Amino acid sequence: MNEIPYKIYIEEKDMPKAWLNLKAYMKEQHDPFLNPVTLKPCTADDLRPVFCDAVVEQELNCTDKLIEIPKSIREFYYMYRPSPLCRAYFLEKALGTPAHIYYKFEGNNTSGSHKLNSAIAQVYYAKEQGITSLTTETGAGQWGTALSMACAFYGMDLKVYMVKVSSQQKPYRKEVMRTYGADVIPSPSDTTDVGRKILKEFPETGGSLGCAISEAVEVAVSTPNCRYVLGSVLDHVLLHQSVIGLESKVALDKYGVTPDIVIGCCGGGSNFGGLIAPFMAERLEGKSDVRFIGIEPASCPSLTRGKYAYDFCDTGKMTPLARMYTLGSGFMPSPNHAGGLRYHGMSPVISKLYHDGYIEARSVEQSKVFEAATLFARTEGTFPAPESSHAIRAAIDEALKCKESGESKNILFGLTGTGYFDMAAYMAYNDGKMSDYIPTDDELAKGFATLPDIEQNR
């Protein structure tokens, strides 16, 4: 082994004191959110009934390259940050590759993922505003767990709508949220108008993030002094997650390492957007030619098979319209095990960068993801989440290409969390019972048929 340690830590004094606003570096902004009633660009007043004032301001900020992290949030970060940047020496050896593989590990907190970075920020701003309760959705459960932790820390009430199939697959994740004080409801449910409507139309559905978002938003706008918070997709969430990339860059800079390829799994886009932020900023400024690869499940391929169009962010069509790569808000994804990636759309920031050619996208079948996860667990010792394992799969594939070509490239990927609540999925893989579902063109067409019929989509 060379002088680069297995784990690279940065000191607390070197942790970011400001988030990086990637939008301020973009040559062209993504199209604005549209008010679903007027079809005009959303104003701050349109968004305030749903979101906290401070995050609305961050959502609409396209000019400030750096936005200060409040002291209270930074102090909370100290409990689990900086997170380690690891050199995957043992994986490299197993692959026989000349590539150097690095991963940023975000699973070293109770939520088991990167989600806590934005959860604590959004709850802090809600508390500062005097909000007394929050609602949200969660897929695999990492976001719901992270938000439950943040709400417990600041003494806020929380109602979580958890995608039904995930709540069935991961009952213990639900109990962690309840232990932190959250009220957890499988979605779609009979507790909301939109939930009852979805159940009537799809009585056997296992739910989706789009369904859960609709229920959470309905409760937020109908409950006094309550707001909705989102764990991915929106610009302010990517802003908060930039702490991942900023720490990664500081750690790599300590050893003079520049990544050639940066890889992340893509569901809504938050961890990928956060990881690539400082590296993408340099590329947009013409200072580097780093490749960026987003990996999504073949069962829910919004980037690789979706349409770049205005769509609702939720199944109930209650939210503003976003221009993004989407399968249609009516698309009902397969109950594959990567619950955190089971979303019909993609972050407008990531969608715009992909549309403009700055990002590559790939989709991968579930069995290949777990093959990579198993190899990683056996070589590196960390038990990865299915979502994270999409990035592991791509990192392995790129490392094997280096083996074929003899090139030594620096590969950085995001290990977003641990997979200890995903044992049903690992059991299915280990027992040889895992199946790969890929939607047909006809099935995707049903989702596309739910896209709003507006001038911008014609």
Stockholm file with secondary structure:
# STOCKHOLM 1.0

chainA/1-458         MNEIPYKIYIEEKDMPKAWLNLKAYMKEQHDPFLNPVTLKPCTADDLRPVFCDAVVEQELNCTDKLIEIPKSIREFYYMYRPSPLCRAYFLEKALGTPAHIYYKFEGNNTSGSHKLNSAIAQVYYAKEQGITSLTTETGAGQWGTALSMACAFYGMDLKVYMVKVSSQQKPYRKEVMRTYGADVIPSPSDTTDVGRKILKEFPETGGSLGCAISEAVEVAVSTPNCRYVLGSVLDHVLLHQSVIGLESKVALDKYGVTPDIVIGCCGGGSNFGGLIAPFMAERLEGKSDVRFIGIEPASCPSLTRGKYAYDFCDTGKMTPLARMYTLGSGFMPSPNHAGGLRYHGMSPVISKLYHDGYIEARSVEQSKVFEAATLFARTEGTFPAPESSHAIRAAIDEALKCKESGESKNILFGLTGTGYFDMAAYMAYNDGKMSDYIPTDDELAKGFATLPDIEQNR
#=GR chainA/1-458 SS CCSSCSEECCCGGGSCSEEECGGGGCSSCCCCCBCTTTCSBCCHHHHTTTSCHHHHHHHTCCSCSEEECCHHHHHHHTTTCSCCEEECHHHHHHHTCSCEEEEEECCCSTTCBTTHHHHHHHHHHHHHHTCCEEEEEESSSHHHHHHHHHHHHHTCEEEEEEEHHHHHHCHHHHHHHHHTTCEEEEESCSSSHHHHHHHHHCTTCCCCHHHHHHHHHHHHHHSTTEEECCSSSSHHHHHHHHHHHHHHHHHHHHTTCCCSEEEEECSSSHHHHHHHHHHHHHHHTTSCCCEEEEEEETTSCHHHHCEEEEEESSTTSCSCEEEEEESCTTCCCCCCSCGGGCCSBCCHHHHHHHHTTSCEEEEECHHHHHHHHHHHHHHHCCCBCHHHHHHHHHHHHHHHHHHHHTCCCEEEEEECBBCTTCHHHHHHHHTTCCCCCCCCHHHHHHHHTTSCCCGGGC
#=GC SS_cons         CCSSCSEECCCGGGSCSEEECGGGGCSSCCCCCBCTTTCSBCCHHHHTTTSCHHHHHHHTCCSCSEEECCHHHHHHHTTTCSCCEEECHHHHHHHTCSCEEEEEECCCSTTCBTTHHHHHHHHHHHHHHTCCEEEEEESSSHHHHHHHHHHHHHTCEEEEEEEHHHHHHCHHHHHHHHHTTCEEEEESCSSSHHHHHHHHHCTTCCCCHHHHHHHHHHHHHHSTTEEECCSSSSHHHHHHHHHHHHHHHHHHHHTTCCCSEEEEECSSSHHHHHHHHHHHHHHHTTSCCCEEEEEEETTSCHHHHCEEEEEESSTTSCSCEEEEEESCTTCCCCCCSCGGGCCSBCCHHHHHHHHTTSCEEEEECHHHHHHHHHHHHHHHCCCBCHHHHHHHHHHHHHHHHHHHHTCCCEEEEEECBBCTTCHHHHHHHHTTCCCCCCCCHHHHHHHHTTSCCCGGGC
//
